[in-house]
Amino acid sequence: MSRAELELLDYKRRVHALYARLRADPDPARAFAAWVSERDDLFGHHPQSALPPGRREAFAGLSYFPHDPRGRILADVVATDRRRYDVPSSDGEPMSFERIGVARFVLGDEPCELELYWLLGYGGGLFVPFADATAGEETYGAGRYLLDTVKGADLGTRDGRLVLDFNLAYNPSCAYDPRWTCPLAPPPNRLAIPVHLGERHSPQSGPS
């Protein structure tokens, strides 16, 4: 195992531990602040940061919308016909997922739904990307991620409903450096409403 692989393992371990703390914290605002702090530390100092090495020294933190408790919701999970998707990625090569259901919820008084995808690879994992009306202007144009359990981004369930917190929406790694390959938000997961929650487009990320 190379040094880089050990560093990547450490990065993933820290992200998994971070989300475990978020799930255990009864105060979503405090959890959000801890998430912001840990992400800034990882981006600014970890060898496996998504930022290119030359941009880490001047890194002053990622940009976020203010925390809003209304952004944390419980979504009803509705069964659908399972369907395989080859989701487009940032390098043009598709990644294979299977739609396993739909999350239905209300956000900002608007009824919404997002498809839930399962990675068709070793071990699998739930993946929930989305884009909204802010994409390409205030947020990253290719969309953001809510959940990616392969990488530890998992808020769990409550009373049979899926916990989604749009305050914790974050940019894919390819927003910062094209060396990373990231699946993008497919058309069914593009919300018509603006979502002024979570990570914003900033000078740290590339073109929107």
C-alpha positions in Angstrom: 0.0 0.0 0.0 1.4 3.4 -1.0 1.6 6.4 1.2 -1.1 8.1 -0.9 -3.5 5.2 -0.3 -2.9 5.3 3.4 -3.6 9.1 3.3 -6.8 8.5 1.4 -7.8 5.8 3.9 -7.3 8.3 6.7 -9.3 11.0 4.9 -12.2 8.6 4.5 -12.0 7.5 8.1 -12.2 11.1 9.2 -15.3 11.8 7.1 -17.0 8.6 8.4 -16.3 9.7 11.9 -17.5 13.2 11.2 -20.9 12.0 10.0 -21.2 9.6 13.0 -20.8 12.6 15.2 -23.4 14.5 13.2 -25.9 11.7 13.6 -25.3 11.6 17.3 -25.6 15.4 17.9 -29.2 16.4 18.8 -28.4 20.1 17.9 -28.4 20.4 14.0 -27.0 24.0 14.2 -24.1 22.8 16.3 -23.6 19.8 14.1 -23.5 22.1 11.0 -20.8 24.3 12.6 -18.7 21.2 13.4 -19.2 19.9 9.8 -18.0 23.3 8.4 -14.9 23.3 10.7 -13.9 19.8 9.9 -14.3 20.2 6.2 -12.2 23.4 6.2 -9.5 21.6 8.1 -9.5 18.7 5.6 -9.5 21.0 2.6 -6.8 23.2 4.0 -4.4 20.7 5.5 -5.0 17.1 4.5 -2.8 15.6 1.8 -5.9 14.1 0.1 -7.7 17.5 0.0 -9.8 18.0 -3.2 -7.9 21.3 -3.6 -4.8 21.2 -5.8 -1.6 21.5 -3.5 -0.8 25.0 -4.9 -4.1 26.4 -3.6 -4.0 25.1 -0.1 -1.7 27.6 1.5 -4.0 30.5 0.6 -7.1 28.6 1.6 -9.4 30.6 3.9 -12.4 28.3 4.1 -15.3 27.2 2.0 -18.4 29.3 1.4 -21.8 28.4 2.8 -25.3 29.8 3.0 -26.4 30.6 6.6 -27.7 27.6 8.5 -31.5 27.3 8.4 -33.2 24.7 10.6 -36.0 24.4 8.0 -33.4 22.8 5.7 -33.3 19.6 7.7 -36.3 17.4 6.8 -37.5 13.8 7.0 -38.3 12.4 3.5 -40.8 9.6 2.8 -39.2 6.9 0.8 -41.5 5.6 -1.9 -40.9 2.4 -3.8 -40.5 2.6 -7.6 -39.6 0.3 -10.4 -35.9 -0.3 -10.2 -34.0 1.1 -13.1 -30.4 1.1 -14.0 -28.8 4.5 -14.8 -25.5 5.2 -16.3 -25.1 8.6 -14.6 -22.9 11.1 -16.4 -19.6 12.0 -14.7 -17.3 14.9 -14.8 -14.8 13.2 -17.1 -17.5 12.0 -19.6 -17.4 8.4 -18.5 -20.7 7.2 -17.0 -21.0 5.5 -13.6 -23.6 2.8 -13.1 -26.3 3.2 -10.5 -29.7 1.7 -9.9 -32.7 3.8 -8.9 -34.1 2.1 -5.8 -36.8 4.6 -4.8 -37.9 8.2 -4.5 -37.6 10.5 -1.6 -40.6 12.8 -1.2 -40.6 15.9 1.1 -41.5 19.5 1.4 -38.8 22.1 1.2 -39.6 25.8 1.6 -43.3 25.0 1.3 -42.7 23.3 -2.0 -43.4 19.6 -2.6 -40.2 18.0 -4.0 -38.9 14.6 -4.8 -35.4 13.2 -5.5 -34.6 9.8 -6.9 -32.4 7.6 -4.7 -29.6 5.7 -6.4 -27.6 2.7 -5.3 -24.0 2.3 -6.6 -23.7 -0.9 -8.7 -20.2 -1.8 -7.4 -18.6 -3.7 -4.6 -20.5 -3.1 -1.4 -22.9 -0.6 -3.0 -24.0 2.6 -1.3 -26.8 5.1 -1.3 -26.1 8.2 -3.5 -28.4 11.3 -3.6 -27.2 14.1 -5.8 -29.3 17.2 -6.8 -29.2 20.5 -8.6 -31.5 23.4 -8.1 -32.4 26.8 -9.5 -29.2 28.3 -8.0 -26.9 26.0 -10.0 -24.5 27.8 -12.3 -24.9 31.0 -10.4 -24.8 30.8 -6.6 -23.9 27.1 -6.5 -21.8 24.7 -8.5 -23.4 24.2 -11.9 -23.2 20.4 -12.1 -25.0 20.0 -8.8 -24.3 19.1 -5.2 -24.5 16.0 -3.0 -26.8 15.3 -0.1 -25.8 11.7 0.7 -23.0 9.5 -0.5 -22.7 6.6 1.9 -19.7 5.1 0.1 -17.8 8.2 1.4 -19.5 8.3 4.8 -22.0 11.0 4.0 -25.0 9.4 5.8 -27.5 11.0 8.2 -29.5 7.8 8.8 -33.2 7.4 9.2 -35.9 8.3 11.7 -39.2 6.5 12.1 -38.7 4.9 8.7 -38.0 8.2 6.9 -34.8 9.3 5.4 -33.0 12.2 7.1 -31.9 14.9 4.5 -30.3 18.1 5.6 -29.8 20.6 2.8 -27.6 22.7 5.1 -25.0 19.9 4.6 -25.2 19.9 0.8 -21.7 19.9 -0.6 -19.8 20.2 -3.9 -18.3 17.2 -5.6 -14.5 17.1 -5.6 -14.4 17.8 -9.3 -15.6 21.3 -8.5 -12.1 22.0 -7.2 -9.8 20.0 -9.4 -10.6 18.2 -12.7 -8.3 15.3 -11.6 -11.3 14.0 -9.6 -14.0 12.1 -11.3 -17.5 12.7 -9.9 -21.0 11.6 -10.9 -23.3 14.5 -11.7 -26.9 15.2 -10.8 -29.1 13.6 -13.5 -32.2 15.4 -14.9 -34.7 13.7 -12.5 -32.9 15.2 -9.5 -32.9 18.8 -10.7 -35.2 20.8 -8.5 -37.0 23.8 -10.0 -36.8 25.8 -6.8 -33.7 27.7 -5.5 -32.1 26.0 -2.5 -30.1 28.7 -0.6 -28.7 26.1 1.8 -25.4 24.2 2.0 -22.2 24.9 0.2 -22.1 27.9 -2.2 -20.0 28.4 -5.3 -16.8 30.2 -4.3 -13.4 31.1 -5.6 -12.1 27.8 -4.1 -14.2 25.9 -6.7 -13.6 26.1 -10.4 -15.9 27.5 -13.1 -19.6 26.9 -12.2 
